[in-house]
Amino acid sequence: GIKITPAGKLLQKKASQIINLENTARMEISGNQDHIQVTMCGEELLLAKYAIELTNKVSDIYPDTSFKYTTRNEAKSVVQKILNGEAHLGFTTSLPPKGLHSKKLAKIKFATCIAKNHPLYKLSNKPIHIDKLLEYPFVIPDKQILGKTKENQSVDGWRDDKFKRSIKFQASSIKVLESILASGQAIAYLPEYLIQDSGFTVLDIVGCPYFCEQFIYMICRDPKELGWLNQVW
């Protein structure tokens, strides 16, 4: 039942700013040779894709850097981590509120995909009508682990209100979802970058005008607070 007071929240923010200022001054004096620890938070998929890309950039400039990745499935939780100074950077599919700096990293489309051992694979070299697709079961997440979707979309961005699917599998993790998809037992609707990285086959679906898009944002309090961040922002 113990909660931090408004004064405590202010102190937490100020303390984070002081520590960041100290770290920046120390790094500038040492000529990028000092050790720093970078903390990033966000949805698991985004950390695995975009946080790792940023990790490589930071490591090139500051070789003696350690990294911590914290997964959060809700955008408001990511934002709160940044505001509290518990994380330097956040990755989210939701536009951040005023008061935070943001950088749009990518525009992502979703696509329908299968594994090579799925029955539809023999038809994957030509367009497949939506009615044919819906004869087969799908695997979907049981929560929004693929990022934020619109109000009229399902947790994976599909319009089940318009094209009702047979959902045979629900998974609480990306790894389990990918395993079910790889077994050939189900179809999935996933972000294109995840499909490409996993080696699944994208199907060209006709007869369905709906699709899901996401914007990927990197957020922080102020890149100027941190010398290292200002160089890669």
C-alpha positions in Angstrom: 0.0 0.0 0.0 3.0 2.3 0.0 3.1 4.8 -2.9 5.6 7.5 -3.9 4.4 11.0 -3.1 4.3 13.9 -5.6 7.4 15.3 -3.9 9.0 11.9 -4.3 8.2 11.8 -8.0 9.7 15.2 -8.5 12.9 14.1 -6.6 13.1 11.0 -8.7 13.0 13.0 -11.9 15.5 15.6 -10.6 17.9 12.8 -9.4 17.8 11.2 -12.8 18.7 14.5 -14.5 21.6 15.0 -12.1 22.9 11.5 -12.8 22.6 12.0 -16.5 24.5 15.3 -16.3 27.3 13.6 -14.3 27.6 10.8 -16.8 27.6 13.2 -19.7 30.4 15.3 -18.2 32.4 12.3 -17.3 32.2 10.9 -20.8 33.1 14.2 -22.4 36.2 14.5 -20.2 37.3 10.9 -20.8 36.8 11.1 -24.6 34.1 8.4 -24.9 36.3 5.9 -23.0 34.2 5.8 -19.9 31.7 3.0 -19.1 28.0 3.8 -19.4 24.9 1.7 -19.0 22.0 2.2 -21.4 18.5 1.2 -20.4 15.8 0.7 -23.0 12.2 -0.4 -22.6 9.4 -1.2 -25.0 7.3 -3.9 -26.6 9.3 -7.2 -27.0 9.2 -7.2 -30.8 10.4 -3.6 -31.0 13.3 -4.2 -28.6 14.4 -7.2 -30.6 14.3 -5.3 -33.8 14.9 -1.6 -33.3 16.7 -1.5 -29.9 19.3 -3.9 -31.2 19.9 -1.7 -34.2 20.5 1.3 -31.9 22.7 -0.8 -29.6 25.1 -1.3 -32.5 25.3 2.4 -33.2 26.0 3.3 -29.5 28.6 0.5 -29.2 30.5 1.9 -32.3 30.9 5.3 -30.5 31.1 4.0 -26.9 32.7 0.5 -26.9 32.6 0.2 -23.1 28.8 0.2 -22.9 26.5 -2.2 -21.2 22.8 -2.5 -22.1 19.6 -3.4 -20.3 16.3 -4.2 -22.0 13.0 -4.1 -20.2 9.8 -5.4 -21.9 6.6 -3.5 -21.5 3.4 -4.3 -23.5 1.6 -1.1 -22.8 2.6 2.2 -24.3 1.7 4.1 -21.1 4.0 1.9 -19.1 6.9 2.6 -21.5 6.1 6.4 -21.2 6.1 6.2 -17.4 9.5 4.5 -17.4 10.9 7.3 -19.5 9.3 10.1 -17.4 10.5 8.5 -14.1 14.1 8.3 -15.5 14.1 4.5 -15.1 14.9 4.1 -18.8 16.8 6.3 -21.2 14.9 5.2 -24.4 11.6 3.7 -25.2 10.2 2.0 -28.3 6.5 2.1 -28.9 3.8 1.9 -31.6 1.8 4.7 -30.0 2.4 8.4 -30.5 3.9 9.6 -27.2 2.4 12.5 -25.2 3.6 16.0 -25.2 6.7 16.6 -23.0 8.6 13.7 -24.5 10.8 13.8 -27.6 10.0 11.3 -30.3 11.5 10.1 -33.5 9.5 8.1 -36.1 11.7 5.1 -37.1 9.5 3.2 -39.5 6.0 2.6 -41.0 5.1 -1.0 -40.8 2.5 -3.0 -42.7 1.1 -6.4 -41.6 0.8 -9.4 -43.9 -0.8 -12.8 -44.0 1.8 -15.6 -43.8 2.3 -19.3 -43.6 5.1 -21.8 -43.3 6.3 -23.9 -46.2 4.6 -27.0 -44.8 1.1 -25.4 -44.7 -1.5 -26.8 -47.2 -1.8 -23.4 -48.9 1.9 -23.2 -49.7 1.4 -24.9 -53.1 -0.9 -22.0 -54.0 1.4 -19.3 -52.7 2.8 -18.4 -56.1 -0.5 -16.7 -57.1 -3.2 -14.6 -55.5 -5.5 -16.4 -53.0 -9.1 -15.3 -52.5 -10.1 -14.4 -48.9 -12.8 -17.0 -48.9 -10.3 -19.7 -49.6 -8.0 -18.4 -46.9 -10.7 -18.4 -44.3 -11.2 -22.2 -44.7 -8.0 -22.6 -42.6 -7.4 -21.9 -39.0 -5.3 -19.0 -37.6 -3.0 -18.5 -34.7 -3.2 -15.1 -32.9 -1.7 -13.5 -29.8 -3.9 -13.4 -26.7 -2.9 -9.8 -26.0 -1.4 -6.9 -27.9 2.2 -8.2 -28.0 2.4 -7.1 -31.7 1.8 -3.4 -30.7 -1.2 -1.1 -30.6 -4.0 -1.8 -33.1 -7.0 0.3 -34.0 -10.3 0.1 -32.1 -12.0 -1.9 -34.9 -9.1 -4.3 -35.3 -8.3 -7.5 -33.4 -5.2 -7.9 -31.3 -3.2 -8.8 -34.4 -4.7 -6.0 -36.6 -7.1 -8.3 -38.5 -10.7 -7.2 -39.2 -12.6 -10.1 -37.7 -15.8 -7.9 -37.7 -15.6 -8.0 -41.5 -13.9 -11.4 -42.3 -14.4 -13.8 -39.4 -11.6 -16.3 -38.9 -11.4 -19.7 -37.3 -9.0 -19.1 -34.5 -7.6 -22.4 -33.3 -4.6 -21.2 -31.4 -3.8 -18.3 -29.1 -0.3 -17.6 -27.8 1.0 -15.3 -25.1 4.5 -15.0 -26.5 6.0 -14.4 -29.9 8.1 -17.6 -29.7 5.1 -19.8 -29.1 3.2 -18.1 -31.9 6.1 -18.6 -34.3 6.4 -22.3 -33.3 2.7 -22.9 -34.1 3.1 -21.1 -37.4 6.2 -23.1 -38.3 4.4 -26.3 -37.6 2.1 -25.7 -40.6 -1.0 -25.9 -38.5 -2.1 -22.3 -38.8 -2.0 -19.0 -40.6 -0.8 -15.8 -38.9 -1.2 -12.0 -39.6 2.1 -10.4 -38.6 4.3 -7.3 -39.1 6.3 -7.6 -42.3 9.7 -7.3 -40.5 8.9 -10.2 -38.2 7.9 -12.3 -41.2 11.1 -11.5 -43.1 13.3 -12.2 -40.1 11.5 -15.6 -39.4 11.5 -16.8 -43.0 7.8 -17.3 -43.4 6.0 -17.0 -46.8 3.7 -14.0 -47.4 0.4 -14.7 -49.2 -1.1 -12.4 -51.7 -4.7 -12.1 -50.6 -7.5 -10.7 -52.8 -11.0 -9.8 -51.9 -10.1 -8.1 -48.7 -9.6 -4.3 -48.7 -8.5 -4.0 -45.1 -5.0 -4.0 -43.8 -3.1 -3.0 -40.6 -0.3 -0.4 -40.4 1.8 0.8 -37.5 4.3 3.6 -36.9 7.3 2.8 -34.8 8.5 5.6 -32.4 11.7 6.0 -30.4 11.1 8.2 -27.4 13.1 9.9 -24.7 12.9 12.9 -22.3 15.4 15.1 -24.0 18.4 13.7 -26.1 20.4 16.8 -25.1 20.4 15.6 -21.5 22.7 12.7 -22.5 25.7 13.3 -24.6 25.8 9.8 -26.0 22.1 9.9 -26.9 22.4 13.2 -28.7 25.0 11.6 -31.0 22.8 8.8 -32.2 19.3 10.4 -31.9 
